[in-house]
């Protein structure tokens, strides 16, 4: 029943949910739905329907042979990635590139398959090509994927917020930023897309994922989403981001959450009458002054 409901929702969804995995549409072209995501803004990764993978490959292969529709072949390559048959997926997508060059899904999925098979240089080449084809894909988030691959190639000293996200959130107890709330929300959306995809395949510990989860928690803190921030920090710790700074941020986030949930006291809840009293006193003083001026004018005329 749950799968049927998800399938119906997918039919009416306007935006594709695939992050770095790219089928031709939200569902596979044959109607197979491959995974579900949790609600909310914390990237727990996809929950895959693994039992559907074998059938999907056979069905897509059969449909491609019958129709020669390249989308079926592309979707088959996607499922091969999900089954961790990266070599077969790479061979298939390279064949697609020869017969139908310039497809975004081909470039993006080749980049993903190469990265998951440990070939980061080739992965970077294809992800950059995917960005050239469609710079706005996946909530404008693929620039983060490019930075992740470049950091992996250069070494751990590049696993920083400044390099990965082109910004940082300081080293104080409370995170700091120069970004506007709108820019923070845009970055949060992009980072969620990338992390939700990456966590689906990369198991802890993993330093880049830990760093980015910590950054996502900092953004959630700024946006006032303290429960999300705590969940992000917990995942960051799981993926290996540890130390005094994250401990301080967790403590500060819990403090802010308690204050946000604290019921107002009667004194806090009652309105302050002091401004009204000051206005009344000011008016009374003005009236007295006007009366004095009026009497003085009468005396002068008398």
Secondary structure, DSSP 8 states (H G I E B T S, - for coil): -HHHHHHHHHHH--S---SSS--SSSS-TTS---EE--SSSS----EE-GGGHHHHHHHHHHHHHHH--HHHHHHHHHHHHHTT-HHHHHHHHHHHHHHSTT-HHHHHHHHHHHHHTT-HHHHHHHHHHHHHH-TTHHHHTHHHHHHHHHHHHH-GGG-SHHHHHS----SSSS----S-HHHHHHHHHHHHHHHHHHHTT--S--HHHHHHHHHHHHHHHHTT-HHHHHHHHHHHHHTT--SHHHHHHHHHHHHHHHHHHS---HHHHS---HHHHHHHHHHHHHHHHHHHHHHHHHHHH-
